[in-house]
Structure formats: C-alpha cells, structure tokens
C-alpha cells in the first residue's frame, strides 16, 4: 500500500462578480514540508486557503489531497484538515474548554484532548471565549486546528495578534507537526522560520 501524502493544486481560479481574485495559482507540498503564500490584503490569500480547505469552490483548476495513498474528495478534505483563520468563529458564550470539547465531538477526537491542548497553549479552561484577548483567541484557534492531529495544516495568518511568546509557541507547534510527518500551507508567514520550505507563492496585489 502506498504511504504517499501530498497536497497539489493546479491553475486555481476564482472571481467574485467582475473582480478576478485568483488567476491560475499552482503549488505542491509533501510530508515534512511547508508552502508559504504571500500577498497584500485583497490579493486572494484567504480565498486560496478556503478553497484548499474545501470551504469554497474554485471557478477552475484542481485540488488533489492524498493522505497515505488515499485520495480525499472535497468533503473528506474539509473534515481532515486543521485550519486556522482570522474569521474562524468561536462560541463566545462557551468557555475555552467547552469550545474545544464541542469541536472534539464534531471531529471525532477524545474530549480529553481539549484540556490537553489548553494546557499546552497556556489558556484558562473556564474563561468564556467572549472574554478572551485577541491573542488568546488566536491561540484557541490553533487548538481547534490541532484537535484531531491532522496531517495537513492550513494556516491563514496564524500569528495575527500573537506576542513574541505566542509566535515562538506557534513556530514550535508547526515545527513539531512537520517533524511528525505532517505538511502545511501558511499564508502570510511573517517572521516564521522553519526548515524544509517547499516553495513560496507570491500573489502580489
């Protein structure tokens, strides 16, 4: 049985009305590698990440995600990836622990994983999500992405609102993910420095 794992996308195009955002974007990343996506605001970074996550349909082009030799369709890819994005909604009336326990149920992860990640991220278990600082909310999004130990991480501006310790922690989490046989695409990596960069996509303006 093949154990090959990779994400490959080719000539991805997308527009919104008359505004063409992506005009044919291609890239590939394999196990142990990270692919960087750079670009100014409005260049299509988040649109590309949502397409790769299976949350938005491309106008044209293909996305192929193969995990341990098995090709995932769009619905399987949506359930399989770990996704961090600035607009990822949290349940503000629930505590941090209740948020992650709820997501554990959705993703089929053991509930004990929620408390484990909160401890690792340095987040209080009982604080309401609506009472978190912007940096703590971003750490909680990291927790959501890592819940079921996905092979593929899609990180859209993962260091937004994080202080230096938060950036260092995120870098360490990503490095461990890659060393453990994962792969990742990171939009606007900022100061991120990790080995095994598969490539860099510049979407420009």
C-alpha positions in Angstrom: 0.0 0.0 0.0 1.3 3.5 -0.8 2.1 5.8 2.1 2.4 8.9 -0.1 0.9 12.1 1.3 0.7 15.4 -0.5 -1.4 18.4 -1.4 -1.2 19.5 -5.0 -3.3 22.3 -6.6 -3.1 23.5 -10.2 -4.3 26.6 -12.0 -6.8 27.6 -9.3 -9.0 30.5 -10.5 -11.7 32.4 -8.6 -13.6 35.6 -9.1 -16.3 37.5 -7.2 -18.6 39.2 -9.7 -16.3 41.1 -12.0 -13.4 41.0 -9.6 -10.9 38.3 -10.5 -9.0 37.3 -7.4 -7.1 34.2 -8.4 -5.9 33.9 -12.0 -4.3 30.5 -12.1 -2.4 29.6 -8.9 -0.5 26.3 -8.6 1.6 24.7 -5.8 2.6 21.5 -4.1 3.7 20.4 -0.7 4.6 17.0 0.7 5.2 15.4 4.1 7.6 17.4 6.3 7.3 20.5 4.1 5.6 23.9 4.4 4.5 26.0 1.5 4.4 29.8 2.0 1.7 32.1 0.4 2.4 35.8 0.4 0.5 38.8 -0.8 -1.0 42.1 0.1 -4.5 42.5 1.5 -7.1 41.6 -1.1 -4.6 39.6 -3.2 -6.6 36.3 -2.7 -4.6 34.6 0.1 -7.7 33.8 2.2 -9.7 32.8 -0.8 -7.0 30.3 -1.8 -6.8 28.9 1.7 -10.6 28.4 1.9 -10.5 26.6 -1.5 -7.7 24.3 -0.3 -9.7 23.6 2.9 -12.8 22.7 0.9 -14.8 25.6 2.2 -15.1 27.4 -1.1 -15.4 26.2 -4.6 -12.8 27.2 -7.3 -14.1 28.6 -10.5 -11.5 26.5 -12.3 -8.5 24.3 -11.5 -7.9 21.2 -9.4 -7.1 20.4 -5.8 -5.7 17.0 -5.0 -5.1 15.9 -1.5 -3.7 12.4 -1.0 -3.1 11.0 2.5 -1.2 7.8 2.9 -2.0 6.8 -0.6 -5.7 7.6 -0.5 -7.2 10.5 -2.4 -9.7 12.7 -0.5 -12.7 14.3 -2.1 -13.7 17.8 -1.1 -16.0 16.8 1.8 -13.3 14.4 3.2 -10.7 17.1 2.8 -12.9 19.6 4.7 -13.1 17.2 7.7 -9.5 16.2 7.6 -7.5 19.4 7.6 -6.5 21.6 10.5 -7.5 25.2 9.7 -6.5 28.5 11.3 -8.0 31.7 10.0 -8.8 35.2 11.4 -12.5 34.7 10.8 -12.8 31.3 12.4 -15.8 31.7 14.6 -15.8 30.7 18.3 -18.8 30.3 20.5 -18.4 33.3 22.7 -20.9 32.2 25.3 -19.0 29.0 25.9 -15.7 28.6 27.9 -12.5 27.7 26.1 -12.8 24.1 27.4 -16.4 23.9 26.2 -15.5 25.3 22.8 -12.8 22.7 22.2 -14.9 19.8 23.7 -17.6 20.7 21.3 -15.2 20.7 18.4 -13.8 17.4 19.6 -17.3 15.9 19.2 -17.5 17.3 15.7 -14.1 16.0 14.7 -14.3 12.6 16.5 -11.4 13.4 18.8 -11.5 12.3 22.5 -12.8 15.0 24.9 -9.6 14.7 26.9 -7.7 16.3 24.0 -9.4 19.6 24.7 -7.9 20.0 28.2 -4.6 18.7 27.0 -4.3 21.4 24.3 -5.5 24.2 26.5 -2.7 23.4 29.0 -0.2 23.3 26.2 -1.4 26.6 24.8 -1.5 28.2 28.3 -5.2 29.0 28.1 -7.5 29.0 31.2 -10.1 26.3 30.9 -13.1 28.2 32.4 -12.8 31.6 30.7 -15.6 32.5 28.3 -14.4 32.8 24.7 -16.0 36.2 24.5 -13.8 37.4 27.3 -10.5 36.4 25.7 -8.0 38.9 24.4 -7.3 38.8 20.7 -4.1 36.9 21.3 -5.8 34.3 23.4 -8.5 33.9 20.8 -5.8 33.2 18.2 -4.2 30.5 20.5 -7.7 28.9 20.8 -7.9 28.8 17.0 -4.6 26.9 17.0 -6.2 24.5 19.5 -9.1 23.9 17.2 -6.8 23.2 14.2 -4.7 20.7 16.2 -7.5 18.8 17.9 -7.5 15.6 15.9 -3.8 15.7 15.0 -4.4 16.3 11.3 -1.7 15.6 8.7 -2.5 18.8 6.8 -2.5 22.2 8.4 -3.8 25.3 6.5 -2.7 28.4 8.5 -4.1 31.7 7.3 -2.2 34.5 9.1 -1.6 32.2 12.1 0.5 34.7 14.0 -2.1 37.5 13.9 -2.4 39.2 17.3 0.2 37.0 18.9 3.0 38.4 21.0 6.6 37.2 20.8 6.0 34.2 23.1 2.9 33.3 21.1 4.8 33.4 17.9 7.6 31.3 19.3 5.0 28.8 20.6 3.2 28.7 17.2 6.6 28.1 15.4 7.4 25.3 17.8 3.9 23.7 17.2 4.4 23.9 13.5 7.9 22.5 13.6 6.8 19.5 15.7 3.9 19.0 13.2 6.3 18.8 10.3 8.8 16.6 12.1 6.0 14.2 13.0 5.1 13.6 9.4 2.7 16.5 8.7 2.6 19.1 6.0 1.4 22.7 5.9 0.4 25.7 3.8 0.9 29.1 5.6 -0.5 32.4 4.3 1.4 35.5 5.4 4.0 33.6 7.5 5.5 36.8 8.8 8.6 36.0 10.9 8.2 32.3 10.7 11.4 30.4 10.2 11.2 26.6 9.7 13.3 24.2 7.6 12.0 22.3 4.5 10.2 25.1 2.7 8.6 23.5 -0.4 8.2 26.9 -2.1 6.8 30.4 -1.9 3.8 31.7 -3.8 3.5 35.5 -4.3 0.0 36.6 -5.1 1.1 40.2 -5.4 -1.6 42.9 -5.1 
